[in-house]
Amino acid sequence: MEHQVDPGAAHVLALARAANQLPFELGTANEARAAYDAGCPILQGDREAVAAIENGTIPGAGGPIPLRIYRGRGAPIANAPALVYLHGGGWVVGTLESHDEICRWFANIGACIVFCPDYRLAPEHKFPAGLEDCVSTLAHVVEQASWLGIDPDRIAVAGDSAGGNLAAVLSLLSRDGAARKISAQLLFYPNTDARQTADSYVRFSEGYGLTASTMHWFRDHYVRDATDIGDWRVSPLVVETVAGVPPAFMAIAGHDILADEGEAYARRLAEAGIPLILRRWDDQIHGFVSMGRHISAARRAVEEAVSGWRSLVDHAD
């Protein structure tokens, strides 16, 4: 049964139609970034105060990686839980500012420390550059856990859309020593299959925010050539096995071109016996967690993710 779109989400879609913005795929990457950055303040809610914010850099394979660190209200001075948050934006757009609201929510709701890297973007830096920066960020958090006041057994990764893709890939890498073991993966409407052949690409190809043509454009900017599409580090759904990955919380938006591939990845996790909390927001659109000014479910989704994170870690113990 098809659900109606949430009224807040419908309002966001109406705002987009009224703006009559040029689709990203009809312009340059820099034009898309400017348009995306201009739209974020219209969609994000008021930014919650956190205990502290620090901006800095850490070393990376491609040079220094800008990193923003949020200490949530109530986060303990020692042995605090930590979250590496990877922002969405199709690997092409998105900044520390575009996902500042979400990071503040996670920091406060989770009483934790959130690390958000400004990883390299395509097409200037194609796969695997951005992924390498995410690996470096996770390694930094793990290796400096004691100095940072972090409990090394309560480090999770999270992300939305392309950031959800990167978080899922980090979780796969964590099995093999390419990244360190993490306690949980929190995925919001993740990209899991760059082949883009799922039926939801037809059902929601236009009219629901992220379009199929824009997603093709994002993907083609990210990959070096067509062979990368079948690389599990781009399409984690095609990995040979998901056995051994960290427990997962996954949120899927019902009116989203990525809905079916998210469901498919969740099934693979469940079939492999990975502890999984799957939350379907049937009346929502892609990106709704970044639209807190208009969609009340945005903050609730983060609350559920934090609750799921705690439940998954407690279950593992």
Secondary structure, DSSP 8 states (H G I E B T S, - for coil): ------HHHHHHHHHHHHHT---GGGS-HHHHHHHHHHHHHHHS------SEEEEEEE--TTS-EEEEEEE-TT--SSSEEEEEEE--STTTS--TTTTHHHHHHHHHHTTSEEEEE----TTTS-TTHHHHHHHHHHHHHHHTHHHHTEEEEEEEEEEETHHHHHHHHHHHHTTTTSS---SEEEEES----TT--STHHHHTSSSSSS-HHHHHHHHHHH-SSGGGGGSTTT-GGGSS--TT---EEEEEEEE-TTHHHHHHHHHHHHHTT--EEEEEEEEEETTGGG-TTT-THHHHHHHHHHHHHHHHHHHH-
